[in-house]
């Protein structure tokens, strides 16, 4: 159980980091922000993939990482849009 939580935190951190590189936000984000964005992104990515009819992401594998990065990119894009709209 504890190992699963640690693995999901690591996967979230890697996914958030990759998404921040893709969205060119890497210099603005730290470790905690990458982890949070990656974990929330995994939830968003899972919802989007499920809505599109793709199989669920389960386990600690490349498909799960892909889904988490996809969701994290979506999250960062939405946050960027909201920040630009507020200014």
C-alpha positions in Angstrom: 0.0 0.0 0.0 2.7 2.5 1.0 4.8 1.5 -2.0 1.8 2.1 -4.3 1.4 5.6 -2.9 5.1 6.4 -3.4 5.0 5.1 -7.0 2.0 7.2 -7.8 3.8 10.3 -6.3 6.8 9.5 -8.5 4.7 9.0 -11.6 2.9 12.3 -10.8 6.2 14.1 -10.4 7.5 12.7 -13.7 4.3 13.4 -15.6 4.1 17.0 -14.2 7.7 17.6 -15.0 7.3 16.4 -18.6 4.1 18.4 -19.0 5.8 21.5 -17.7 8.6 21.0 -20.3 6.1 20.5 -23.1 4.1 23.7 -22.0 7.4 25.6 -21.4 6.6 26.2 -17.7 9.5 24.3 -16.3 11.3 27.3 -14.9 8.2 28.4 -13.1 7.4 25.1 -11.4 9.1 23.3 -8.5 9.0 19.7 -7.4 5.8 20.0 -5.4 4.0 21.8 -8.2 5.1 19.1 -10.7 3.8 16.4 -8.4 0.4 18.1 -7.9 0.0 18.9 -11.6 1.0 15.3 -12.5 -1.5 13.7 -10.0 -4.4 16.0 -11.0 -3.4 15.5 -14.6 -3.6 11.8 -14.2 -7.2 12.2 -13.0 -8.0 14.5 -15.9 -6.2 12.3 -18.4 -8.0 9.2 -17.1 -11.4 11.0 -17.4 -10.6 12.2 -21.0 -9.3 8.8 -22.2 -12.3 7.0 -20.7 -14.7 9.5 -22.3 -13.0 8.9 -25.7 -13.5 5.2 -25.3 -9.9 4.2 -24.6 -8.9 1.6 -22.0 -8.3 2.6 -18.5 -4.8 3.4 -17.3 -4.0 1.0 -14.5 -0.7 0.2 -12.9 2.7 1.8 -13.2 3.5 1.6 -16.9 4.2 3.8 -19.9 0.5 4.0 -20.8 -0.3 5.4 -17.4 2.5 7.9 -17.8 1.2 9.0 -21.2 -2.3 9.5 -19.8 -1.0 11.5 -16.8 1.2 13.7 -19.1 -1.7 14.3 -21.4 -4.0 15.3 -18.6 -1.2 17.5 -17.0 -0.8 19.3 -20.4 -4.5 19.9 -20.5 -4.4 21.2 -16.9 -1.5 23.6 -17.6 -3.3 24.8 -20.8 -6.5 25.5 -18.9 -4.6 27.3 -16.1 -2.7 29.4 -18.6 -5.9 30.4 -20.4 -7.5 31.3 -17.0 -4.5 33.4 -16.0 -4.5 35.3 -19.4 -8.3 35.9 -19.2 -7.9 37.4 -15.7 -5.3 39.9 -16.7 
